[in-house]
Amino acid sequence: MGNDRLGFNAWLKKQGIKTTQNNYRSVKKHGACCKICGKELSEFEEKEYGLWGFCKNCFDKETEKVMKERKHSEDEYEKLVHQLVHQFQGKCLEEAIPGKIVTNEHGDCYLIEDEGISEFRKVDYDNLAGFCKNEDLAVIDIETLGFSFESPMKPIILLGVADIRENKVCTRQFLLRDVSEECGAIWAFISHIKNDSTFITYNGRKFDIPYIEQRIAYYGKEASLNNRHYDVLPFTRRALGKRLPNCRLGTVEKYFGIQREKDIDGFRVPQLYNLYMQTRNVGPLVAIVEHNKQDLINLGIVVSRLYELQDLDYPDRSESKGLEIAKAKENQITRINSVTYKVHSQSCDCEYTVYLSNDQWRCECPYYESYGLKCKHIWAVEFSIGG
């Protein structure tokens, strides 16, 4: 059973299914039937597999499927690595990836620049953002050497940014030829970011930007990254959370029909960079740079698709919508105490907590978490308090 469970857990993780006791209760509530074939679970199956809602036959089939997919993924990865190492054997970085060395007071790094037309430009960002122009937007994505409990803040090895220029997207990637170039690469990235740039990221509020800031602090430096910031992940969860098994960028891309060229999984990046460091063969760097570039470009397209879903709230509507919530016949606001309120969502069956912190109202909704701006729920609470 141990090996079966290991394989099945991998499948669960891939599908974004959380193995909680609530899942088990939901299975029993609906008659303890297999989610795949509909067969009623026996007492043994309910005990052994009921947590996930599968009969033994389907459990075994899914486990076998997972193991085959895992083996195929490993085979494809090994094939790609072999191809890259062979193709770029003996070549220098400039031959493999056109770019240039940039120098600043903190060190050197390798700068890769490119531009192209993208669906990113089709979005009316003046309407979306309400106060920023396309030229102010900067899509940001970083690649690191991974995470571990022994060393949670490992070096950043690539910082990527995509800027809007008229009808084109210009990408700049600051690559480390050696981990000793991290400080120089970060500073080159910081120098490129304008003070009035608006960040667009995917989970960047919790990962990319804090990670960069902590690496800056590691070197005893100071720099401000307090730009206006649109984290697309909370809005993706809101718009597509019930339609997809998970909201990873790759899953969302597939949902919108966005195709990637031959690409690696993000978790392979540390392996590839370590291979480059060991062999000094630049082939693995080619795969890392291309993966990061596709993340930058495709995030722009994802934003375009989300915009088309008309599932985002715009800042200029927040106050009027808040007033509507406060005046609604059905009570939409629940007072918990003098500094905490619950406001019913207008788009799904849930509630958001609005609370007072440091003399400022905050909200747990995706809009506030992404923009950091006053949302309709905060407006609603203020209107209800003010009468």
C-alpha positions as CSV (number, residue, x, y, z in Angstrom):
1,M,0.0,0.0,0.0
2,G,2.8,2.4,0.7
3,N,4.0,2.6,-2.9
4,D,0.5,2.8,-4.2
5,R,-0.3,5.7,-1.9
6,L,2.9,7.5,-2.9
7,G,1.9,7.3,-6.5
8,F,-1.6,8.3,-5.9
9,N,-0.6,11.3,-3.8
10,A,1.5,12.4,-6.7
11,W,-1.6,12.2,-8.9
12,L,-3.7,14.1,-6.3
13,K,-1.1,16.8,-6.1
14,K,-1.0,17.2,-9.9
15,Q,-4.7,17.5,-10.0
16,G,-4.8,20.0,-7.2
17,I,-6.9,17.8,-5.0
18,K,-6.5,18.4,-1.3
19,T,-6.6,15.3,0.8
20,T,-8.5,16.6,3.8
21,Q,-11.1,15.0,6.0
22,N,-13.7,17.2,4.4
23,N,-13.2,15.4,1.2
24,Y,-13.9,12.1,2.9
25,R,-17.1,13.6,4.6
26,S,-18.3,14.8,1.2
27,V,-17.9,11.3,-0.2
28,K,-19.9,9.7,2.6
29,K,-22.5,12.5,2.3
30,H,-23.1,11.6,-1.4
31,G,-23.5,7.9,-0.8
32,A,-19.9,6.8,-0.7
33,C,-19.7,6.1,-4.4
34,C,-16.6,6.1,-6.6
35,K,-16.2,9.5,-8.3
36,I,-15.0,7.9,-11.5
37,C,-17.1,4.8,-12.2
38,G,-20.0,5.5,-9.8
39,K,-19.8,2.1,-8.1
40,E,-20.8,2.0,-4.4
41,L,-17.8,1.6,-2.2
42,S,-17.5,-1.5,-0.1
43,E,-16.7,-1.1,3.6
44,F,-13.0,-2.0,2.9
45,E,-12.8,0.5,0.0
46,E,-14.5,3.2,2.0
47,K,-11.9,2.7,4.7
48,E,-8.9,2.5,2.4
49,Y,-9.8,4.8,-0.5
50,G,-12.9,6.7,0.7
51,L,-10.8,9.7,1.7
52,W,-10.4,10.3,-2.1
53,G,-13.7,8.8,-3.3
54,F,-12.4,6.0,-5.4
55,C,-13.0,2.2,-5.5
56,K,-9.9,-0.1,-5.5
57,N,-10.1,-0.7,-9.3
58,C,-10.1,3.0,-10.2
59,F,-7.5,3.7,-7.5
60,D,-5.2,1.1,-9.1
61,K,-5.8,2.4,-12.6
62,E,-5.2,6.0,-11.6
63,T,-2.0,5.0,-9.8
64,E,-0.8,3.1,-12.8
65,K,-1.6,6.2,-15.0
66,V,0.3,8.5,-12.7
67,M,3.4,6.2,-12.7
68,K,3.3,6.1,-16.5
69,E,3.0,9.9,-16.8
70,R,5.8,10.4,-14.3
71,K,8.1,8.0,-16.3
72,H,7.2,9.7,-19.5
73,S,7.9,13.1,-18.0
74,E,11.3,11.9,-16.7
75,D,12.1,10.4,-20.1
76,E,11.2,13.6,-21.9
77,Y,13.3,15.6,-19.5
78,E,16.3,13.3,-19.9
79,K,15.9,13.5,-23.7
80,L,15.8,17.3,-23.6
81,V,18.8,17.6,-21.4
82,H,20.8,15.2,-23.6
83,Q,19.8,17.2,-26.7
84,L,20.7,20.6,-25.1
85,V,24.1,19.4,-23.8
86,H,25.0,17.9,-27.2
87,Q,23.7,20.8,-29.2
88,F,25.6,23.5,-27.3
89,Q,28.8,21.5,-26.4
90,G,31.8,23.8,-26.7
91,K,29.7,26.9,-27.4
92,C,30.0,30.1,-25.4
93,L,27.0,31.9,-23.9
94,E,27.0,34.6,-26.5
95,E,26.6,32.0,-29.3
96,A,23.8,30.1,-27.5
97,I,21.9,33.1,-26.2
98,P,22.5,36.5,-27.8
99,G,23.0,39.2,-25.2
100,K,25.5,41.4,-23.5
101,I,27.3,41.8,-20.2
102,V,26.1,44.7,-18.1
103,T,28.1,46.2,-15.2
104,N,27.1,48.3,-12.3
105,E,28.6,49.2,-8.9
106,H,27.4,45.9,-7.4
107,G,28.8,43.6,-10.1
108,D,28.1,42.1,-13.5
109,C,25.3,40.0,-15.1
110,Y,24.2,38.9,-18.6
111,L,21.4,40.8,-20.2
112,I,19.1,39.2,-22.8
113,E,16.7,41.5,-24.7
114,D,14.0,40.6,-27.1
115,E,10.7,42.0,-28.5
116,G,7.7,40.8,-30.3
117,I,4.0,41.3,-30.9
118,S,1.7,39.7,-28.3
119,E,-2.0,39.5,-27.4
120,F,-0.9,41.4,-24.3
121,R,-1.5,44.6,-26.2
122,K,-5.2,43.8,-26.9
123,V,-6.3,44.6,-23.4
124,D,-7.6,48.1,-22.6
125,Y,-5.4,48.6,-19.5
126,D,-6.6,52.2,-19.1
127,N,-10.0,50.7,-18.4
128,L,-8.6,47.8,-16.3
129,A,-6.3,49.8,-14.1
130,G,-8.1,53.1,-14.2
131,F,-5.1,55.2,-13.8
132,C,-2.0,53.7,-15.5
133,K,-1.0,53.5,-19.2
134,N,0.2,50.4,-21.0
135,E,3.7,51.9,-21.1
136,D,3.8,51.9,-17.3
137,L,3.2,48.1,-17.0
138,A,6.0,45.7,-16.1
139,V,5.4,41.9,-16.0
140,I,7.8,40.3,-13.6
141,D,8.9,36.7,-13.0
142,I,12.0,35.3,-11.3
143,E,13.8,31.9,-11.3
144,T,15.6,30.7,-8.2
145,L,17.7,27.8,-7.1
146,G,14.7,26.4,-5.2
147,F,13.6,26.3,-1.7
148,S,14.6,24.1,1.3
149,F,14.1,24.3,5.0
150,E,17.8,24.3,5.5
151,S,18.3,27.2,3.2
152,P,14.9,28.9,2.5
153,M,16.3,31.8,0.6
154,K,18.5,30.4,-2.1
155,P,20.0,32.7,-4.8
156,I,17.9,34.2,-7.6
157,I,19.5,33.0,-10.9
158,L,17.3,35.0,-13.4
159,L,15.1,38.1,-13.1
160,G,12.7,38.7,-16.1
161,V,10.7,41.7,-16.9
162,A,8.4,42.4,-19.9
163,D,7.5,46.0,-20.8
164,I,4.7,47.3,-23.0
165,R,6.0,49.4,-26.0
166,E,3.2,50.5,-28.3
167,N,2.0,47.3,-29.9
168,K,5.0,45.3,-28.8
169,V,6.2,43.5,-25.7
170,C,9.9,44.0,-24.9
171,T,11.5,41.3,-22.6
172,R,14.6,41.9,-20.5
173,Q,16.2,39.0,-18.6
174,F,19.0,39.4,-16.2
175,L,20.9,36.1,-16.0
176,L,23.6,35.0,-13.6
177,R,26.5,33.3,-15.3
178,D,27.6,32.4,-11.8
179,V,25.8,32.7,-8.4
180,S,28.4,35.4,-7.4
181,E,26.7,37.7,-9.9
182,E,23.4,37.8,-8.0
183,C,23.8,41.2,-6.4
184,G,24.8,42.7,-9.8
185,A,21.8,41.1,-11.5
186,I,19.4,42.3,-8.9
187,W,20.7,45.8,-9.1
188,A,20.6,45.8,-12.9
189,F,16.9,44.7,-12.6
190,I,16.2,47.4,-10.0
191,S,17.8,50.1,-12.2
192,H,15.5,49.1,-15.1
193,I,12.3,49.4,-13.1
194,K,10.7,52.9,-13.2
195,N,9.3,54.4,-10.1
196,D,5.9,54.7,-11.7
197,S,5.9,51.2,-13.2
198,T,2.9,49.0,-12.3
199,F,3.9,45.4,-11.6
200,I,2.0,42.5,-13.0
201,T,2.9,39.1,-11.5
202,Y,1.5,35.7,-10.8
203,N,1.6,35.2,-7.0
204,G,4.2,37.9,-7.0
205,R,2.8,39.6,-3.9
206,K,3.7,36.5,-1.8
207,F,6.7,35.2,-3.7
208,D,8.6,37.2,-6.4
209,I,8.7,40.6,-4.9
210,P,9.3,39.5,-1.2
211,Y,11.9,37.1,-2.5
212,I,13.8,39.9,-4.3
213,E,13.5,42.2,-1.3
214,Q,14.9,39.6,1.0
215,R,17.8,38.9,-1.3
216,I,18.5,42.7,-1.4
217,A,18.5,42.7,2.4
218,Y,20.9,39.7,2.4
219,Y,23.5,41.8,0.7
220,G,22.9,44.7,3.2
221,K,21.4,46.9,0.5
222,E,18.3,49.0,0.3
223,A,15.9,49.4,-2.6
224,S,12.2,50.2,-2.9
225,L,9.8,47.9,-4.7
226,N,6.6,49.5,-3.4
227,N,5.2,50.1,-6.8
228,R,1.5,49.6,-7.6
229,H,1.1,45.9,-8.0
230,Y,-1.5,43.7,-9.7
231,D,-1.1,40.1,-8.7
232,V,-3.1,38.1,-11.2
233,L,-3.4,34.9,-9.1
234,P,-6.2,36.0,-6.8
235,F,-8.3,37.1,-9.8
236,T,-7.6,33.8,-11.5
237,R,-8.8,31.9,-8.5
238,R,-12.0,34.0,-8.4
239,A,-12.7,33.6,-12.1
240,L,-11.6,30.0,-12.7
241,G,-11.2,28.4,-9.3
242,K,-14.4,26.3,-9.7
243,R,-13.6,25.3,-13.2
244,L,-10.0,24.1,-12.9
245,P,-8.3,21.4,-10.7
246,N,-5.7,24.1,-9.7
247,C,-4.7,27.6,-10.7
248,R,-1.1,27.0,-11.7
249,L,-0.1,29.2,-14.6
250,G,0.4,26.2,-16.8
251,T,-3.1,24.9,-16.0
252,V,-4.7,28.3,-16.8
253,E,-2.8,28.5,-20.0
254,K,-4.2,25.2,-21.2
255,Y,-7.7,26.3,-20.2
256,F,-7.3,29.4,-22.5
257,G,-5.7,27.4,-25.3
258,I,-2.3,29.1,-24.9
259,Q,0.3,26.8,-26.4
260,R,3.9,26.7,-25.2
261,E,6.8,25.5,-27.4
262,K,8.9,22.8,-26.0
263,D,9.3,23.8,-22.3
264,I,10.5,22.5,-19.0
265,D,8.6,22.3,-15.7
266,G,9.5,25.2,-13.3
267,F,10.7,22.7,-10.7
268,R,13.4,21.6,-13.1
269,V,15.1,25.0,-13.1
270,P,17.4,24.4,-10.1
271,Q,18.5,21.0,-11.6
272,L,19.3,22.6,-14.9
273,Y,21.3,25.4,-13.4
274,N,23.2,23.1,-11.2
275,L,24.1,21.0,-14.3
276,Y,25.3,24.2,-16.0
277,M,27.5,25.0,-12.9
278,Q,29.0,21.5,-12.9
279,T,29.7,21.2,-16.6
280,R,29.8,24.8,-17.8
281,N,27.8,23.7,-20.8
282,V,25.4,26.5,-21.6
283,G,22.7,24.3,-23.0
284,P,20.7,24.1,-19.7
285,L,20.7,27.9,-19.5
286,V,18.9,28.0,-22.9
287,A,16.0,26.0,-21.5
288,I,15.8,28.2,-18.3
289,V,15.8,31.5,-20.3
290,E,13.2,30.2,-22.7
291,H,11.0,29.0,-19.8
292,N,11.2,32.4,-18.1
293,K,10.4,34.2,-21.3
294,Q,7.3,32.1,-22.0
295,D,6.1,32.8,-18.4
296,L,6.4,36.6,-19.0
297,I,4.7,36.6,-22.4
298,N,2.0,34.1,-21.5
299,L,1.1,35.9,-18.3
300,G,0.2,38.9,-20.4
301,I,-2.1,36.7,-22.6
302,V,-3.7,35.2,-19.5
303,V,-4.5,38.7,-18.3
304,S,-6.0,39.4,-21.7
305,R,-8.2,36.3,-21.4
306,L,-9.3,37.2,-17.9
307,Y,-10.2,40.7,-19.0
308,E,-12.4,39.2,-21.7
309,L,-14.2,37.2,-19.1
310,Q,-15.3,40.5,-17.6
311,D,-14.7,39.0,-14.1
312,L,-12.6,41.9,-12.7
313,D,-13.9,44.9,-10.7
314,Y,-12.5,48.3,-11.6
315,P,-11.5,51.0,-9.1
316,D,-14.0,53.6,-10.4
317,R,-16.9,51.3,-9.6
318,S,-15.9,50.2,-6.1
319,E,-17.6,53.1,-4.3
320,S,-20.9,52.9,-6.1
321,K,-21.0,49.1,-5.7
322,G,-20.2,49.5,-2.0
323,L,-23.2,51.8,-1.6
324,E,-25.4,49.2,-3.4
325,I,-24.3,46.5,-0.9
326,A,-24.9,48.8,2.1
327,K,-28.4,49.7,0.9
328,A,-29.4,46.2,-0.2
329,K,-32.7,44.9,1.3
330,E,-31.1,41.6,2.3
331,N,-28.5,42.2,5.0
332,Q,-25.2,41.7,3.2
333,I,-23.0,42.9,6.1
334,T,-22.5,41.1,9.4
335,R,-20.9,43.0,12.4
336,I,-18.6,40.7,14.3
337,N,-17.2,43.4,16.6
338,S,-16.3,47.1,16.3
339,V,-13.3,46.4,14.1
340,T,-14.4,43.3,12.2
341,Y,-17.2,42.8,9.7
342,K,-18.2,40.1,7.3
343,V,-19.4,41.2,3.8
344,H,-21.2,38.7,1.5
345,S,-19.6,38.3,-1.9
346,Q,-21.6,39.6,-4.9
347,S,-20.1,37.0,-7.3
348,C,-19.9,33.8,-5.3
349,D,-21.4,32.1,-2.2
350,C,-18.8,33.2,0.3
351,E,-18.0,36.1,2.7
352,Y,-15.0,38.4,3.0
353,T,-13.6,39.7,6.2
354,V,-13.2,43.4,6.5
355,Y,-11.1,44.5,9.5
356,L,-9.5,47.6,10.9
357,S,-5.7,47.4,11.3
358,N,-3.4,50.3,12.1
359,D,-6.3,52.8,11.6
360,Q,-6.9,51.4,8.1
361,W,-9.7,49.2,6.8
362,R,-8.4,46.1,5.0
363,C,-10.2,43.2,3.2
364,E,-9.5,39.6,2.4
365,C,-11.0,39.7,-1.0
366,P,-8.9,39.1,-4.2
367,Y,-9.3,42.7,-5.3
368,Y,-7.8,44.2,-2.2
369,E,-5.1,41.5,-1.9
370,S,-4.0,42.1,-5.5
371,Y,-4.4,45.9,-5.8
372,G,-4.0,47.0,-2.2
373,L,-6.8,49.5,-3.0
374,K,-10.1,50.3,-1.3
375,C,-12.6,47.7,-2.5
376,K,-16.4,47.7,-2.6
377,H,-16.5,45.6,0.6
378,I,-14.6,48.3,2.6
379,W,-16.8,51.0,1.1
380,A,-19.9,49.0,2.1
381,V,-18.7,48.7,5.7
382,E,-18.0,52.5,5.9
383,F,-21.4,53.3,4.4
384,S,-23.1,51.0,6.9
385,I,-21.2,52.5,9.8
386,G,-21.9,56.1,8.7
387,G,-25.6,55.3,8.3
